[in-house]
Amino acid sequence: MYTTISNNNNHSMRTKINKVLPVPIFRRSFVLCLLLLFSISSATDSFQQQRVSSRRSTSTTPSSIAAVGVYSGAITEQPYISSSPTDTTDSRRRSLWNILVPNRKHKRLEHIRNRRLQRKRRRRKALPLDNEEYQRRKAEWATRYATLDGLRETFGSNQNKFFGDLDIPTTRKLYKSLLPTAVCELVLDVDVRPEELAPLAFEARKAAKLYARERCHVPARWLANFYDGYRQYKKYGRFQIEGMSYDQVWDKYYQRSTLERNTRKQKKSNTRTQHNDDDEDEDDEYEYDDGWTEQDIVAQTCMKILESSCRTNPLIDQLTLRKRGRRKQNNKRNGKRRKRISSIKIHMNDNSDEECDLMDDDEERENLEKIASTLEEDVRKLLDPYNSNNYYQ
């Protein structure tokens, strides 16, 4: 009897244990799974943060930092770059906050800073003025193409001293081909200061104008001299047949540059007055700072002088160059009439005359192309020492 009772008790205890034990085993396995997942996620997060920091450290090498810091020949100190994960998380939070809540003030300040950086990057490096080879080649080019005597020796003098040997359209084409366009291209192709080439381009344009007038027919020469003299007398009170001087041209374009700067400042001040009062206190330091300096104004003035040295009056171009086109049209019309009226011999003579006219036009075109090509070649010779020796490296 006792044994049966004990067996029953043991059986009941086993059933209770079997019912109670699975519950804590399941809980333990669940907790272990959670701990395992948490450890895996933390490990992946730390790996990703280390990977981002390593990418940023490799992307900002000392050479790239030095290249960005180069300005006007001087290298600035390298900035401190932190690779801690907290900085990355803070930057992410800030970027998300800026996306969710756009701040107009912050965007405006960033726009001003970006414009300043772009101007600093676009600012050209200055060539050394004490380079003997560059100065020697520049002086040779100036004596050859920026003086009237040099143009006479290079392209010949007037063959008809009494009346002139070139008609009006040919003289205009000669003048346009002698303009210092290659000198102006040096500022765009190579990092040469416009302050160096602006006086040279002005003198070259002046010499080309005097040389073209010297070879032109006398009536057109007198008309051009009277036009320039009257225009200068009306502006400056002097009858100058050679046109404006370099100081007058400088004052003219310097005033234009300062006027453009003032108009930009006025536009910016008008746009700032339309903002709220909360933004006005923070914008005080940028109220009158438009990023322009005196050096920028001087550079823009010299660029305007270079552009004007390569530009001609379009009205005079139409008046002088259309005559040749009208003359060709009249010759064609006369040729058609002669074909209808005249005999075969006259028809053959007309064709031969037209062929001679075309040959003369081709010769003029070839001569003008030779003049322009020689000008470009001689201008490019100025930069031979820099291109051959890799001066900018």
CORDADA-V446846 format. One record per pair of residues at least 12 apart in sequence whose ideal C-beta (glycine too) atoms are under 8 Angstrom apart, sorted by the first residue. I is the first residue (numbers start at 0). J is the second residue. D is the distance in Angstrom with one decimal. If there is no record, write none. Layout:
BEGIN
i=I j=J d=D
i=I j=J d=D
END
This chain:
BEGIN
i=45 j=84 d=8.0
i=48 j=84 d=3.9
i=48 j=87 d=6.7
i=51 j=84 d=7.8
i=51 j=87 d=5.8
i=52 j=82 d=3.7
i=52 j=83 d=7.3
i=52 j=84 d=6.9
i=52 j=87 d=7.2
i=53 j=82 d=7.7
i=55 j=80 d=7.1
i=55 j=82 d=6.2
i=56 j=80 d=7.1
i=56 j=82 d=5.3
i=59 j=80 d=5.5
i=61 j=77 d=6.2
i=64 j=77 d=4.8
i=64 j=78 d=6.9
i=65 j=77 d=7.0
i=70 j=119 d=5.9
i=70 j=122 d=7.8
i=71 j=122 d=7.5
i=71 j=124 d=7.0
i=71 j=125 d=7.5
i=72 j=124 d=6.8
i=103 j=274 d=7.8
i=103 j=278 d=7.5
i=104 j=278 d=5.1
i=104 j=281 d=6.1
i=104 j=282 d=7.5
i=107 j=282 d=7.8
i=108 j=285 d=7.2
i=111 j=285 d=5.9
i=111 j=288 d=8.0
i=111 j=290 d=7.4
i=114 j=290 d=6.0
i=115 j=290 d=5.0
i=118 j=290 d=5.9
i=118 j=295 d=7.4
i=123 j=186 d=7.8
i=123 j=190 d=4.6
i=123 j=191 d=7.4
i=123 j=192 d=6.4
i=123 j=298 d=8.0
i=124 j=190 d=4.8
i=124 j=391 d=7.7
i=125 j=192 d=5.0
i=126 j=190 d=7.5
i=126 j=191 d=5.8
i=126 j=192 d=6.5
i=126 j=195 d=7.0
i=128 j=195 d=7.7
i=132 j=384 d=4.8
i=133 j=381 d=6.9
i=133 j=384 d=6.8
i=133 j=385 d=7.6
i=136 j=380 d=6.2
i=136 j=381 d=4.8
i=136 j=383 d=7.6
i=136 j=384 d=7.9
i=137 j=199 d=7.1
i=137 j=381 d=5.9
i=140 j=199 d=7.8
i=140 j=377 d=5.7
i=140 j=378 d=6.6
i=140 j=380 d=7.6
i=140 j=381 d=6.2
i=141 j=199 d=5.9
i=141 j=202 d=6.8
i=141 j=203 d=7.8
i=143 j=377 d=6.8
i=144 j=177 d=7.7
i=144 j=179 d=7.4
i=144 j=203 d=5.4
i=144 j=206 d=6.9
i=144 j=374 d=6.5
i=144 j=377 d=7.0
i=145 j=199 d=6.2
i=145 j=202 d=4.0
i=145 j=203 d=4.5
i=145 j=205 d=7.9
i=145 j=206 d=5.3
i=146 j=202 d=7.6
i=146 j=206 d=5.5
i=147 j=206 d=5.3
i=147 j=209 d=5.2
i=147 j=210 d=5.8
i=147 j=213 d=7.5
i=149 j=206 d=7.3
i=150 j=177 d=7.4
i=150 j=206 d=5.8
i=150 j=207 d=7.2
i=150 j=210 d=4.3
i=151 j=210 d=7.2
i=153 j=373 d=7.7
i=154 j=210 d=7.6
i=154 j=370 d=6.4
i=157 j=213 d=5.6
i=157 j=214 d=4.9
i=161 j=217 d=7.9
i=162 j=216 d=6.0
i=162 j=217 d=5.5
i=163 j=213 d=7.9
i=163 j=214 d=6.0
i=163 j=215 d=5.2
i=163 j=216 d=4.3
i=163 j=217 d=5.7
i=163 j=219 d=8.0
i=163 j=220 d=6.6
i=164 j=214 d=5.9
i=165 j=211 d=7.9
i=165 j=214 d=4.7
i=165 j=215 d=5.6
i=165 j=216 d=7.2
i=166 j=215 d=7.8
i=166 j=216 d=6.3
i=167 j=215 d=6.8
i=167 j=216 d=7.0
i=167 j=219 d=5.0
i=167 j=319 d=5.1
i=167 j=322 d=6.7
i=168 j=319 d=5.7
i=168 j=320 d=5.7
i=168 j=322 d=5.8
i=168 j=323 d=4.2
i=169 j=363 d=6.1
i=170 j=211 d=5.1
i=170 j=212 d=7.6
i=170 j=214 d=6.5
i=170 j=215 d=4.1
i=170 j=216 d=7.9
i=170 j=219 d=7.0
i=170 j=319 d=7.8
i=171 j=211 d=7.7
i=171 j=315 d=7.5
i=171 j=316 d=6.8
i=171 j=319 d=4.3
i=171 j=320 d=6.0
i=172 j=320 d=7.5
i=172 j=363 d=7.4
i=172 j=367 d=5.5
i=173 j=210 d=8.0
i=173 j=211 d=5.3
i=173 j=214 d=7.2
i=173 j=367 d=6.6
i=173 j=370 d=7.3
i=174 j=207 d=5.8
i=174 j=208 d=6.5
i=174 j=211 d=4.0
i=174 j=311 d=7.5
i=175 j=311 d=6.1
i=175 j=316 d=7.8
i=176 j=367 d=4.7
i=176 j=368 d=7.9
i=176 j=370 d=5.0
i=176 j=371 d=4.7
i=176 j=374 d=7.7
i=177 j=203 d=7.7
i=177 j=207 d=3.6
i=177 j=210 d=6.9
i=177 j=211 d=7.0
i=177 j=370 d=6.7
i=177 j=374 d=7.1
i=178 j=203 d=7.7
i=178 j=204 d=6.1
i=178 j=207 d=6.1
i=178 j=308 d=6.9
i=178 j=309 d=5.2
i=178 j=311 d=7.3
i=179 j=199 d=7.3
i=179 j=200 d=4.6
i=179 j=203 d=4.0
i=179 j=204 d=6.3
i=179 j=207 d=7.8
i=179 j=308 d=5.7
i=179 j=309 d=6.5
i=179 j=374 d=7.6
i=179 j=378 d=7.7
i=180 j=309 d=4.8
i=181 j=374 d=5.8
i=181 j=375 d=4.4
i=181 j=378 d=3.8
i=181 j=379 d=7.2
i=182 j=196 d=5.5
i=182 j=199 d=6.1
i=182 j=200 d=4.9
i=182 j=203 d=6.6
i=182 j=305 d=7.5
i=182 j=308 d=7.7
i=182 j=378 d=5.8
i=183 j=196 d=7.5
i=183 j=200 d=6.3
i=183 j=305 d=4.6
i=183 j=306 d=7.1
i=183 j=308 d=6.8
i=183 j=309 d=5.0
i=185 j=378 d=6.9
i=185 j=381 d=7.4
i=185 j=382 d=7.2
i=186 j=302 d=7.1
i=186 j=305 d=6.4
i=189 j=382 d=5.9
i=189 j=385 d=7.2
i=190 j=391 d=7.0
i=192 j=298 d=7.6
i=192 j=301 d=7.9
i=193 j=298 d=5.7
i=193 j=301 d=3.7
i=193 j=302 d=5.1
i=193 j=304 d=7.9
i=193 j=305 d=6.0
i=194 j=297 d=6.6
i=194 j=298 d=7.1
i=194 j=301 d=5.1
i=196 j=301 d=7.7
i=196 j=305 d=6.5
i=197 j=301 d=4.0
i=197 j=302 d=8.0
i=197 j=304 d=4.3
i=197 j=305 d=5.7
i=197 j=308 d=7.9
i=198 j=245 d=6.2
i=200 j=304 d=6.9
i=200 j=305 d=5.3
i=200 j=308 d=3.9
i=200 j=309 d=7.4
i=201 j=245 d=5.4
i=201 j=248 d=6.5
i=201 j=304 d=6.1
i=201 j=308 d=5.7
i=202 j=245 d=7.9
i=203 j=308 d=7.0
i=204 j=308 d=4.4
i=204 j=309 d=7.8
i=205 j=241 d=6.6
i=205 j=242 d=6.8
i=208 j=241 d=7.8
i=208 j=242 d=6.9
i=209 j=241 d=6.8
i=212 j=224 d=7.1
i=224 j=240 d=4.2
i=225 j=240 d=7.8
i=227 j=239 d=6.9
i=227 j=240 d=5.5
i=227 j=241 d=7.1
i=227 j=242 d=5.2
i=228 j=240 d=4.6
i=231 j=243 d=6.7
i=235 j=247 d=6.7
i=248 j=304 d=6.0
i=248 j=307 d=7.3
i=249 j=300 d=6.7
i=249 j=304 d=7.1
i=252 j=300 d=4.8
i=252 j=303 d=4.1
i=252 j=304 d=5.8
i=252 j=307 d=7.4
i=253 j=296 d=7.1
i=253 j=297 d=7.9
i=253 j=300 d=4.7
i=255 j=300 d=7.9
i=255 j=303 d=6.7
i=256 j=296 d=4.9
i=256 j=299 d=4.7
i=256 j=300 d=5.0
i=256 j=303 d=7.0
i=257 j=296 d=6.3
i=259 j=299 d=7.9
i=260 j=289 d=7.1
i=260 j=291 d=5.3
i=260 j=296 d=6.6
i=263 j=289 d=6.0
i=263 j=291 d=7.9
i=264 j=287 d=6.9
i=264 j=289 d=5.3
i=267 j=289 d=6.4
i=268 j=286 d=7.1
i=268 j=287 d=8.0
i=271 j=286 d=6.8
i=330 j=353 d=7.0
i=330 j=356 d=6.9
i=334 j=349 d=5.3
i=334 j=353 d=6.3
i=337 j=349 d=5.2
END
